[in-house]
Amino acid sequence: MVFLIRVQLREDYSNLIFYLSPLVAVALTLFFGSFIFLILDLSPIESFKIFFISPISNSYGISELFVKATPLAIIALGLSYCFKNNIYNIGAEGQLTMGAIFGGGIGLLFNDSTSVFLLPLMILFGAIGGAFWATIPAILKTKFNTNEILTSLMLTYVALFILDYFVVGPWKDPAGYGLPKSMPFPDAGRLPVLIDGLRVHIGVYFALIICLITYIIYNKTLFGFKLKVSGLSSKASQYAGFKYKNLIFYTFIISGACAGLAGLFEVSGPIGLLYRDISPNYGFTAIIVAFLARLNPLAAIPAGLIVALAELGGDSVQISMGMPKVVTGVFKGLLLLSLLAGETFNRYHIKFDFKKGNK
């Protein structure tokens, strides 16, 4: 007896299921999450209340929600360019780190500056740093046909080691009690906050602007049309006269620039300096945000808010109920698994067959 699994591409997949699958994925995550709480001998209703309601029960919690959602949404918008082109840039975390290094380095170089041009210069170099780091896997992909997943991922760890070198070496704060961190940025290099006493900053406006620009590019420009065609079939795009390798290069640069911006916003906003752990894995978490948004720019910010709420909820249950921080990772993993499962069953027809083997 031979057990066979046949996977066939569906000729017509449902657009309705395509757009409903994120909601189904969230529902499945909550459903299976409730079993986790039951196994831990906790009330699911009370646990979900602490997980999703308590973190945003006051103005400070709401501001922190936007602080976390801003970099997630910006990175997800950048990743959507690559994902639409069927190019999987998994190295956004490294590009975020290089954006923080390039932009933060400008802030440290002009540490005594009070110029109004310092912050725009830091933002520019943050985008350049992320784009530069994304250029490396783009060149390797277009020139040598290397796997962009491996190269972009490995470069993430290189970027983290570079940051580590700077904060324990030449950029180390001499008055920092030996801690691996830089001097604080000057006030001119800090992102203005939107509300006094809270940490939410003008990066929120940048996220909205990038969202609008991305929507226009996808729906109103030739470049957006090229991405759509090449995403459906790279060979078809080449037959149509589109330069597929150029598309790979451009999407990597845009994706890296967005990640670099997010990194600069993180260090010039809530943190105000460089140190080892500038990002709680925003670059990897943004992959979930991009898929949850269905690569739709208008859905990137709501998806970022949902995932950011899960991050805050993990901190809340850790403090209130003594649960381990890994619960947040479990929920994010369940969400991604549900999304991918929904995509698989929508696009492919899976058959299970039993056949008798030949004697």
C-alpha positions, 0 to 999 in steps of 0.5 A: 500500500502506497500513500500519495499526496497530490498537489495541483495548482487550481485554475481559478482560486477564490478572491473572496477567500484570498481576502478573508483568509487573514481574518480566518487566520486571526480567528484560528490563532485565537482558537488555538491560543485558547487551548494554550491558556487552558493547558497552562490552567488559565482562563482564556477569556481573562487571559485574552483580556490581559493580552489584547485589552489591558495594553491599550487601556490608557493613552500611554498604551495606545501611544506604545501601540503606534510606536511598535506598529510604525516600524512594522508597517514601514518594513512590511510596505517595503517587503511587499515590493519584493514579495509581489515580485516573487523575491523573498527578502528575508534580511530586513532586520539587517537592513534596518540595522544598517539604516540605524548605523548609517543614520545614527552615525551622522547624528554622532558625527555632528553630535554638537549640531543644532541645525534643522537639517541634521534630522533630514540628513539622518533620515536620508542616510538611514534610507541609504544604509538600508538600500546599500545593504539590500543591494548586496543580495540583489547583485548576487541574485541578478549576477550569480543567481544565488538564493536571495533568502540565504544571502539576505538572511546571512547578511542580517547577522553580519550587520548585527556584528557591525553594530556590535563593533561600533557600540563597543568600539569607536562609538562607545559612550565614554560616560556610559559606565562600560555599557555597549552603547553610543552617546545620545543623539543631539536634540536636533537629531531626535524625532519630534513627538506628537504628544508631550509625555508620550513616545509616539513620534512623527514616524507615524506620518512617514508610515502613512505617506509611504502607504499612500505612495505605495498604493499609487505605485501599485495601481497607477504606474507602469512600474506597479504593472510590471511588478504585477506581471513579473509576480505572476510569471517572470518569463511572461514579463521578459516576453513583454519586454520588461527587464526582470533583473532590473525589477529585482534590483529596484525592489530590493533597493526600495525594500531596503530603504524602507527597512533602513528608515524604520531602523533610523526612526527606532534609534532617533525616536524612542531610543535616542542612541545606538546600542546592541539590541535596537530592534526586537526582531522588527525585520522578521516580524514585519514578514508576518505583517506583510502577509497578513496585509495580503501585500495590500498597502492600505492594509499594512498599517492595520496589520501592523497594529494587530501584530504590535498589539500581540507584542504588547500583549506578550509583555502584559501577560508576562508581567500580570500572569507570570507567563513566559515571553515566548507566548508572543512568539507562539502567537505570531507563529500560529498566525503565520502558519494559519496564513500560509495554510490558508494560502496553500489550500486556496491556491492548490488542490490537495488530494490523498490517494492510496495505491497498492504497490506492485508485487 
